[in-house]
Amino acid sequence: MDAMEANQFREFGKEMIDYVANYLENIRERRVLPTVEPGYLRPLIPSQAPEKPDKWQDVMKDIERVIMPGVTHWHSPKFHAYFPTSNSYPAIVADILSDGIACIGFSWIASPACTELEVVMLDWLGKMLDLPEEFLACSGGKGGGVIQGTASEATLVALLGAKARAIHLVKKEHPDWNDADITVKLVGYCSSQSHSSVERAGLLGGVQLRAVPTDNANKLRGDTLEKAIREDREAGLIPFYVVATLGTTSSCTFDNLEEVGSVCNDNNLWLHVDAAYAGAAFVCPEYRYLMKGIEKADSFDFNPHKWMLVNFDCSTMWLKDPSWLVNAFNVDPLYLKHDQQGSAPDYRHWQIPLGRRFRALKLWFVLRLLELKIYKSTYANRLA
Ligand SMILES: *Cc1c(COP(=O)(O)O)cnc(C)c1O
């Protein structure tokens, strides 16, 4: 890029910042839901990419002409569909920096700050939620946190860790069984109120997942779970994984984590807690009774991008023993090896993709620049 080009981009960037600030300031004046029909966009732009570059001013003009007529304005105060997803200026600014650095932080050496800030931010946030020490890297134990893209990925990753652990344990008892013999017998559990992504994790992970009925208040209870486990054991299956939901999608119900956790611990099943939507409320001490029993879980995930002023994507996951994932997903080819392996997490082993963005910046900026009391009042209003 020569100097003239750099200057042009600087102008473009400044204009875009102003555009975004104006957009958000005046968003309530826009109609939330677009009126366009499917296929509206194709006739508005050329059928091929330009041979000579366009002017950035023309690109700017096309935002209102081409894009905005087809945008659903999720951050409008008049948007009441699906669930709230959050945004804030600190998060947007952090994303600009992340995009500028544009590192691919798959291992520590691939960008040490990207990994190290993430480790510390997950400790900050874990402490804000009062998660048990065992989940935090600063405890000096095995535990720690990671930023996944979405809660769906966290549920799948936890399932794969649980699967690796179950196969390892069964092989100790039955050394002659192979992975395929064991996998067909594995069965996991969720409640009939779980998010559709839980069922999907079972499909993607190639194991059976059984939906256990809830009580009259839509909660998953220990006795029904235990009954399902007993029936499946009698049928020759191997129970291995349970997903409990704190804040279900249809009614924001909290499963009885104390009961479910005890059944999981007694039966040596991996317990994953999906608090994607409601988890941010645990920043407020007065709502922590809703996560009683969390110390019995193996993994916990919630979405700061739903309710904590961080824009999409940022799903924070903590694990007591990430080594099950690290070992399950570790392929470690020669070209990704580095001298400091083992002294800091190589996050590529904690997730499905190899590449990862510098998302911890969003948490850092938001947690530094926005006062906790702002969250408190936001949460109180939403839960009232
Ligand atoms: C929103 C939600 C999900 C899915 O979240 P993604 O981050 O989009 O995958 C899963 N579970 C619950 C309880 C949710 O509220």
The ligand as a MOL file (V3000), in Angstrom:
LIG
                    3D

  0  0  0     0  0            999 V3000
M  V30 BEGIN CTAB
M  V30 COUNTS 15 15 0 0 0
M  V30 BEGIN ATOM
M  V30 1 C -28.8780 -18.6010 22.3620 0
M  V30 2 C -28.7530 -19.9330 23.0100 0
M  V30 3 C -27.9920 -20.9610 22.4180 0
M  V30 4 C -27.3260 -20.8090 21.0770 0
M  V30 5 O -26.3660 -19.8270 21.1140 0
M  V30 6 P -25.3020 -19.6370 19.9380 0
M  V30 7 O -24.2120 -18.8550 20.5970 0
M  V30 8 O -25.9900 -18.8980 18.8420 0
M  V30 9 O -24.8580 -20.9870 19.5070 0
M  V30 10 C -27.8640 -22.1520 23.0950 0
M  V30 11 N -28.4600 -22.3480 24.2820 0
M  V30 12 C -29.2090 -21.3980 24.8870 0
M  V30 13 C -29.8380 -21.6670 26.2190 0
M  V30 14 C -29.3620 -20.1540 24.2710 0
M  V30 15 O -30.0710 -19.1860 24.8900 0
M  V30 END ATOM
M  V30 BEGIN BOND
M  V30 1 1 1 2
M  V30 2 1 2 3
M  V30 3 2 2 14
M  V30 4 1 3 4
M  V30 5 2 3 10
M  V30 6 1 4 5
M  V30 7 1 5 6
M  V30 8 2 6 7
M  V30 9 1 6 8
M  V30 10 1 6 9
M  V30 11 1 10 11
M  V30 12 2 11 12
M  V30 13 1 12 13
M  V30 14 1 12 14
M  V30 15 1 14 15
M  V30 END BOND
M  V30 END CTAB
M  END
